[in-house]
Amino acid sequence: MPGYLFVLTYYAGKRLIALTLRFIKGGALVTEPLLIQGGMGVAVSNWRLARAVSAEGHLGVVSGTMLDNVFVRRLQDGDLSGDIRRALAAFPDRLMAERIYHRYHIPGGKQREAPYKSIPMHTARLTRDAQELLILANFVEVFLAKEGHNGLVGINFLEKIQLPTLPSLYGAMLARVDYVLMGAGIPKQIPEILDALSIRQSVSMKLHVEQFPGGDAREAVTRFDPAEFPDLGAGRLNRPKFVAVVSSNTLAEMLAKRSKVDGFVVENHTAGGHNAPPRGGIKLDDRGEPVYTARDSVDLGKMRSLGLPFWLAGSYGNDGKLKEALEEGAVGIQVGTPFAFCEESGFSDELKKEVLTRAINGDLSVSTDVLASSSNYPFKIASIPGTLSEDEVYESRERVCDLGYLRTLFFKEDGTIGYRCPGEPVDNYLRKGGRLEDTECRKCLCNGLMAAVDYPQVPKNGEVEKPLVTAGQSVNNIIRFLPPGKNSYSARDVVKLLVGALREPHYVF
């Protein structure tokens, strides 16, 4: 049975000295982060937020979701701070960096009413250009997050979004990412992929593809070969630790047996973003939200028996939850929502101000929508006027699918792979063999989440894409992080309040 040693947290003057947690396994003493900042997409967990958390001695995490599109939109906004340009100077292939920079960069930034230049949607066989962009975008985000401190940095991906994963991992590893976290599926393929990429071997990943009704079962894979990019260097890369985000001990047990997972984030259904569906099927309450029962609770005794470190998540940014997690045998907690609305996060300033004002007034509500996401996972949506949370705003939006990250892959009759999204124009979806009922109440998460971080597309009809905001159920509690007399708070304020309460030594064996 592993042991856990929690070492004293203390203050020197007004500065919080980072506390450490040691995980004892097989006689070895391994330091694990006490606090993980959630990897919230799209670009909510940006490099500025991750860097701020890492500098405080905890695990800052960037979101890898849609990062290539985020990257090119930042370039089209002018890279006015010069941060991207500075990161590109450290990229091993200067010619690739310069080529992509000049392809998308607009000096001074584009006009607000002008559309962003699009990049092609991903396919199972990524083009050379698509791979280069993914490598570069992930390198830049991790490089900037790691700049100026010696702390740990992680990157978070969704298992559901498979097509960009392989080159994205490689780009992050080139920037020496320390942790890879992944949920929204069963990421059992990732540990071996990380092993292979660390020695620059070719990798492949089996794709989730819907079978043609009545047809023979088929398999499809996507591939990536570092040898095709010799100018990115040679030699061994740091193999980051892999942490799977799970909602059941059954899944954790399977991953522990079948893959080289290094730990788990155990996330319950109160967390923001995508949630796991209730075990035993979805039943709705009188508000139209899924009903979770005791069957959906994780057996922490079984988690402890796995002998691997785990963190608890889902409303763990509240008072006393860190101490509670440690007493349950966790090595720490993952916290998302409090960081999502701090000064360094990627949400637009306008949305952060609106959320904080509503939280202060106690009238901010969050619902779990079982239909909004094309992933078929329940999704948390904050009710904010003028966003896609309002039915009239959603209904007035012209259906378009121009980013395509949540598309489903399916086999056509001829054996080739097709791509469809229930959020795309209905006629297009039906032409591809989709069902009409699957299109009802689907929201375009890709464009809505991109607009929420202030990179809204301007479609041909001139109507700027409206934002969509996700948050955990305890979002109203973010007001406790506001310093006296202030109307905003920093990532350091969150760390200080969550960790500073543990001023006494705490030991668990």
C-alpha positions in Angstrom: 0.0 0.0 0.0 1.5 3.3 -1.0 1.9 6.1 1.6 1.5 9.8 1.3 3.4 12.5 3.1 2.1 16.0 3.1 4.8 18.5 4.0 4.3 21.8 5.9 2.9 24.8 4.0 3.9 28.1 5.4 4.2 31.8 4.7 7.4 33.8 4.6 6.1 37.3 5.1 3.3 37.6 2.7 4.5 35.0 0.2 3.2 31.5 0.1 6.0 29.0 0.0 5.0 26.1 -2.3 4.1 23.0 -0.4 5.0 19.6 -1.6 3.4 16.2 -1.6 5.4 13.1 -1.7 4.0 9.9 -3.1 5.8 6.7 -1.9 5.7 3.9 -4.3 7.9 0.8 -4.3 10.3 2.4 -2.0 10.8 5.4 -4.3 9.8 8.9 -3.2 8.1 10.9 -6.0 7.0 14.5 -5.8 3.5 15.1 -7.2 1.7 18.4 -7.5 -0.8 19.1 -4.7 -2.9 21.4 -6.9 -3.7 20.9 -10.6 -5.2 23.8 -12.5 -7.9 22.3 -14.8 -7.1 22.2 -18.6 -10.2 24.1 -19.7 -10.8 24.6 -23.4 -11.0 26.4 -25.7 -8.0 28.5 -24.6 -9.6 29.3 -21.2 -6.6 27.5 -19.8 -4.1 29.5 -21.9 -0.4 29.8 -21.4 -0.7 32.9 -19.2 -2.9 31.1 -16.7 -0.8 27.9 -16.7 2.4 30.0 -16.2 0.9 31.9 -13.3 -0.1 28.6 -11.5 3.2 26.9 -12.2 5.1 29.8 -10.9 3.3 29.3 -7.6 4.7 25.8 -7.3 1.7 23.8 -8.7 0.7 22.2 -12.0 -0.4 24.8 -14.5 -2.2 23.2 -17.5 -2.8 24.5 -21.0 -5.7 23.3 -23.1 -4.7 21.6 -26.3 -8.2 21.7 -27.7 -8.5 23.5 -31.0 -5.0 24.9 -30.4 -4.1 25.2 -34.1 -7.1 27.5 -34.7 -6.4 29.5 -31.6 -2.8 29.9 -32.7 -3.6 31.2 -36.2 -6.3 33.6 -34.8 -3.8 35.1 -32.4 -1.5 35.6 -35.3 -4.3 37.3 -37.3 -4.9 39.5 -34.3 -1.3 40.8 -34.8 0.6 39.1 -32.0 0.9 42.6 -30.7 2.7 41.5 -27.5 5.3 39.6 -29.5 4.9 36.5 -27.4 4.4 34.2 -30.3 7.3 35.6 -32.2 9.5 35.1 -29.1 8.4 31.5 -28.7 9.0 30.8 -32.4 12.6 31.9 -32.0 13.1 28.9 -29.8 11.5 26.4 -32.2 14.0 23.9 -33.6 13.0 24.4 -37.3 13.2 28.1 -37.9 12.2 27.8 -41.6 8.9 26.1 -40.6 8.3 28.7 -37.9 8.9 31.6 -40.3 6.8 30.1 -43.0 3.7 29.5 -40.8 4.1 32.9 -39.1 4.1 34.8 -42.3 1.3 32.8 -43.7 -1.1 33.8 -41.0 0.3 36.9 -39.3 -1.4 40.2 -40.0 0.7 43.2 -38.9 -1.3 45.4 -36.5 -4.1 42.8 -36.5 -7.2 42.3 -38.6 -10.2 44.6 -38.6 -12.7 43.4 -36.0 -15.4 43.1 -38.6 -13.2 41.0 -40.9 -13.4 37.2 -40.8 -10.5 35.1 -39.6 -8.7 33.1 -42.3 -9.8 29.5 -41.9 -7.6 26.4 -41.8 -8.8 23.1 -43.3 -10.7 20.8 -41.1 -8.8 17.7 -39.9 -9.1 14.3 -41.6 -7.7 10.9 -40.7 -4.8 11.6 -43.1 -3.5 15.0 -42.0 -1.7 17.0 -44.6 1.8 18.1 -44.1 0.6 21.7 -43.5 -1.9 20.5 -40.9 0.8 18.5 -39.0 3.2 21.4 -39.1 0.7 23.8 -37.7 -0.4 21.4 -34.9 3.3 20.8 -33.9 4.0 24.5 -33.9 0.9 25.6 -32.1 1.4 23.1 -29.2 5.1 23.9 -29.0 4.4 27.6 -28.6 1.7 27.2 -26.0 3.8 24.9 -23.8 7.0 27.0 -24.3 5.3 30.2 -23.2 3.7 28.4 -20.2 7.1 27.2 -19.1 8.9 30.5 -19.6 10.4 32.3 -16.6 10.0 29.6 -13.8 11.1 26.1 -12.9 7.6 24.8 -12.2 5.7 21.9 -13.9 3.4 22.4 -16.9 0.8 20.0 -18.3 -1.4 19.9 -21.4 -4.9 18.7 -21.6 -6.6 16.9 -24.5 -10.0 15.3 -25.1 -9.9 11.7 -26.2 -13.0 12.4 -28.2 -11.0 14.7 -30.5 -8.6 12.2 -32.0 -7.5 13.5 -35.4 -5.1 16.2 -34.2 -3.7 14.3 -31.2 -0.5 12.7 -32.5 1.3 15.8 -33.9 -0.1 17.9 -31.0 1.6 15.6 -28.5 4.9 15.8 -30.4 4.8 19.6 -30.5 4.1 19.7 -26.7 6.9 17.2 -26.1 9.4 19.3 -28.1 8.7 22.1 -25.6 9.3 19.7 -22.7 5.8 19.4 -21.4 5.8 17.6 -18.0 2.3 16.1 -17.9 -0.3 15.1 -20.4 -3.9 14.8 -19.1 -6.8 13.4 -21.1 -10.5 12.6 -20.5 -13.8 12.5 -22.4 -13.2 8.9 -23.4 -11.0 6.0 -22.7 -7.4 7.1 -23.5 -5.7 3.7 -23.2 -3.6 4.2 -26.3 -1.8 7.4 -25.1 0.8 6.0 -22.7 2.4 3.8 -25.4 2.2 6.7 -27.9 4.1 8.9 -25.5 6.7 6.1 -25.0 7.3 5.9 -28.8 7.3 9.7 -29.4 9.9 10.1 -26.6 12.3 8.1 -28.8 10.9 9.7 -32.0 9.4 6.5 -33.3 6.4 6.4 -35.7 3.1 6.1 -34.0 -0.5 5.3 -34.9 -3.8 5.6 -33.1 -7.0 3.6 -33.7 -9.9 5.9 -34.5 -13.5 5.8 -33.4 -15.5 5.2 -36.6 -19.2 4.4 -36.8 -19.7 1.2 -38.8 -21.9 1.1 -41.9 -25.2 -0.7 -41.0 -25.0 -4.3 -42.1 -21.4 -3.9 -43.3 -18.3 -5.8 -42.3 -16.6 -4.4 -39.2 -13.6 -2.2 -40.2 -10.8 -0.4 -38.4 -9.2 2.9 -39.2 -6.0 4.6 -37.8 -4.3 7.9 -38.0 -0.5 8.0 -38.2 2.4 10.3 -37.4 6.1 9.8 -38.1 8.7 12.1 -36.5 11.2 11.0 -39.1 9.3 13.0 -41.6 10.4 16.1 -39.7 14.2 15.7 -39.4 14.8 19.4 -38.9 13.0 19.2 -35.5 16.0 17.4 -34.0 17.1 14.0 -33.0 17.6 12.2 -29.7 15.4 11.3 -26.8 12.6 13.6 -25.7 11.3 13.9 -22.1 8.4 11.4 -21.7 5.7 13.3 -19.8 3.7 11.7 -17.1 0.2 10.6 -18.3 -2.8 11.3 -16.1 -6.2 10.0 -17.2 -9.3 11.9 -16.2 -11.9 9.3 -15.1 -15.3 9.3 -13.5 -15.4 5.7 -12.3 -13.0 3.4 -10.5 -13.9 0.6 -13.0 -12.3 2.7 -15.8 -9.3 3.5 -13.6 -8.8 -0.2 -12.8 -8.9 -1.1 -16.5 -6.4 1.6 -17.5 -4.1 0.7 -14.6 -4.0 -2.9 -15.9 -3.8 -2.3 -19.6 -1.7 0.9 -20.0 1.2 2.6 -18.3 -0.9 5.4 -16.8 0.9 7.5 -14.1 -2.1 8.7 -12.2 -5.8 9.7 -12.4 -7.9 12.8 -12.0 -11.2 11.5 -10.5 -13.8 14.0 -11.7 -17.5 14.0 -10.6 -20.5 15.3 -12.5 -20.5 18.8 -10.9 -17.4 19.8 -12.9 -17.7 22.2 -15.8 -17.3 21.3 -19.5 -18.1 17.7 -20.6 -19.4 15.3 -17.9 -19.6 11.5 -18.1 -23.1 10.3 -18.7 -24.9 8.7 -15.7 -24.2 5.0 -15.3 -27.2 2.9 -16.4 -28.4 5.5 -18.9 -29.7 9.0 -18.9 -32.9 9.9 -17.1 -34.0 13.5 -16.8 -35.3 15.4 -13.8 -38.0 18.0 -14.0 -35.5 20.6 -15.1 -34.5 18.4 -18.1 -31.1 17.6 -16.5 -29.6 14.1 -16.1 -30.0 12.4 -12.8 -26.9 11.1 -11.1 -27.2 8.6 -8.3 -24.9 6.7 -5.9 -24.0 4.4 -8.8 -22.0 7.4 -10.2 -19.9 7.9 -7.1 -16.3 6.6 -7.3 -15.2 4.0 -4.7 -12.1 5.8 -3.4 -11.1 2.7 -1.5 -10.6 1.0 -4.8 -8.8 4.0 -6.2 -6.4 3.8 -3.2 -5.8 0.1 -3.8 -4.4 0.8 -7.4 -1.2 2.2 -5.9 -1.2 5.2 -8.2 -1.6 8.9 -7.3 -5.0 10.4 -7.9 -6.5 13.9 -7.6 -10.2 14.7 -6.9 -12.1 17.1 -9.1 -15.5 18.6 -9.4 -16.4 21.4 -6.9 -13.1 20.9 -5.1 -12.4 24.6 -5.2 -14.6 25.0 -2.1 -13.7 25.4 1.6 -12.2 22.3 3.2 -12.2 20.2 0.0 -8.4 20.0 -0.3 -8.1 18.7 3.3 -11.0 16.3 2.6 -9.3 15.0 -0.5 -6.0 14.4 1.3 -7.8 12.5 4.1 -9.4 10.3 1.4 -6.0 9.3 0.1 -5.8 11.6 -2.9 -2.5 13.4 -3.5 -4.4 16.6 -4.2 -7.1 18.2 -6.2 -7.8 19.6 -9.6 -9.6 22.9 -9.7 -11.1 24.5 -12.8 -13.9 27.0 -12.3 -12.2 29.4 -9.9 -9.2 29.7 -12.3 -11.6 30.0 -15.3 -12.7 33.5 -14.2 -9.4 34.8 -12.8 -7.5 37.7 -14.5 -5.1 35.4 -16.4 -7.7 33.1 -17.9 -8.6 33.2 -21.6 -12.3 34.1 -21.2 -13.0 37.6 -22.6 -12.8 40.4 -20.0 -16.5 41.2 -20.7 -17.6 37.7 -19.9 -15.5 37.5 -16.7 -17.0 40.8 -15.5 -20.5 39.6 -16.3 -20.0 36.2 -14.5 -18.5 37.9 -11.4 -21.3 40.4 -11.3 -23.9 37.7 -11.5 -22.0 35.6 -8.9 -22.0 38.5 -6.5 -25.7 38.9 -7.0 -26.2 35.2 -6.6 -28.2 34.9 -9.9 -25.8 32.9 -12.0 -27.1 29.4 -12.9 -25.4 26.5 -14.5 -27.3 23.6 -16.1 -26.3 20.2 -17.5 -27.4 20.0 -21.1 -27.6 16.5 -22.5 -28.2 17.6 -26.1 -25.9 20.6 -26.6 -22.6 18.8 -27.4 -22.1 16.9 -30.6 -20.0 14.5 -28.5 -23.1 13.0 -26.9 -21.6 13.8 -23.5 -23.6 16.0 -21.1 -22.2 19.5 -21.1 -22.4 22.3 -18.5 -23.7 25.7 -19.7 -23.8 28.9 -17.8 -26.9 31.0 -18.3 -25.7 34.4 -19.5 -27.7 36.9 -21.6 -26.6 37.3 -25.2 -24.8 33.9 -25.3 -25.8 30.6 -26.9 -27.4 29.6 -23.6 -30.4 31.6 -24.6 -32.9 29.8 -26.8 -33.5 32.8 -29.0 -29.8 33.4 -29.6 -29.3 29.8 -30.4 -32.3 29.7 -32.8 -31.2 32.8 -34.6 -27.7 31.4 -35.4 -27.3 30.1 -38.9 -26.0 26.5 -38.7 -22.5 26.2 -40.0 -19.7 23.7 -39.3 -16.4 25.3 -40.2 -14.1 24.1 -37.4 -15.3 20.5 -37.2 -13.4 19.2 -34.1 -16.5 17.3 -32.7 -17.4 15.7 -36.0 -18.1 12.0 -35.9 -16.2 9.7 -38.3 -18.3 7.1 -40.2 -17.6 4.5 -42.9 -19.4 5.1 -46.2 -20.7 2.2 -48.3 -17.5 2.3 -50.4 -15.3 1.8 -47.3 -14.0 5.4 -47.2 -14.3 7.6 -44.1 -16.9 10.4 -44.0 -17.3 13.2 -41.4 -20.5 14.6 -40.0 -21.6 16.7 -37.1 -25.2 17.0 -35.8 -24.5 20.7 -35.3 -23.9 21.2 -39.0 -26.7 22.3 -41.5 -29.4 19.7 -41.1 -29.7 18.8 -44.8 -26.0 18.2 -45.0 -26.1 15.9 -42.0 -29.1 13.9 -43.3 -27.3 13.5 -46.7 -24.5 11.8 -44.8 -26.8 9.3 -43.3 -27.4 11.1 -40.0 -30.7 11.0 -38.1 -32.9 14.0 -37.9 -33.4 13.6 -34.1 -29.7 13.9 -33.5 -29.7 17.5 -34.8 -32.2 18.8 -32.3 -30.9 21.4 -29.8 -27.3 20.9 -30.8 -25.1 23.9 -30.2 -21.9 24.7 -32.1 -19.5 24.2 -29.2 -16.5 24.8 -31.5 -17.5 28.4 -32.5 -19.3 29.2 -29.2 -16.2 28.4 -27.1 -13.9 30.2 -29.5 -16.0 33.3 -29.3 -16.0 33.1 -25.5 -12.2 33.6 -25.5 -12.6 36.6 -27.8 -11.7 35.0 -31.1 -15.2 35.0 -32.7 -15.6 34.2 -36.3 -17.5 36.5 -38.6 -19.5 34.3 -41.0 -20.5 35.4 -44.5 -23.8 36.8 -43.2 -21.9 39.3 -41.1 -23.4 38.0 -37.8 -20.5 37.6 -35.3 -20.5 34.2 -33.6 -21.9 34.4 -30.1 -20.1 32.9 -27.1 -20.9 29.9 -25.0 -19.7 29.7 -21.4 -19.2 26.6 -19.4 -18.6 26.4 -15.7 -18.9 24.1 -12.8 -22.0 24.0 -10.6 -20.3 25.8 -7.7 -19.5 28.8 -9.9 -21.2 31.3 -7.6 -18.5 30.5 -5.0 -15.8 32.3 -7.1 -16.6 35.5 -5.2 -14.7 34.2 -2.2 -11.5 34.7 -4.2 -12.1 38.4 -4.6 -9.6 40.4 -2.4 -11.3 43.1 -0.3 -12.3 46.1 -2.4 -11.4 44.4 -5.7 -13.7 43.5 -8.6 -11.3 40.8 -10.0 -8.9 38.2 -8.7 -5.7 36.6 -9.8 -4.6 33.0 -10.2 -2.3 33.6 -7.2 -5.4 34.6 -5.1 -6.9 31.2 -5.9 -3.8 29.3 -5.0 -3.3 31.3 -1.8 -6.9 30.6 -0.6 -7.0 27.0 -1.6 -3.6 26.0 -0.3 -3.1 28.6 2.4 -5.7 27.1 4.6 -3.4 24.2 5.2 -0.9 25.9 7.5 -0.4 22.9 9.7 1.5 19.8 8.8 -0.7 17.0 7.6 0.4 13.4 7.4 -1.4 10.4 5.8 0.2 6.9 5.8 
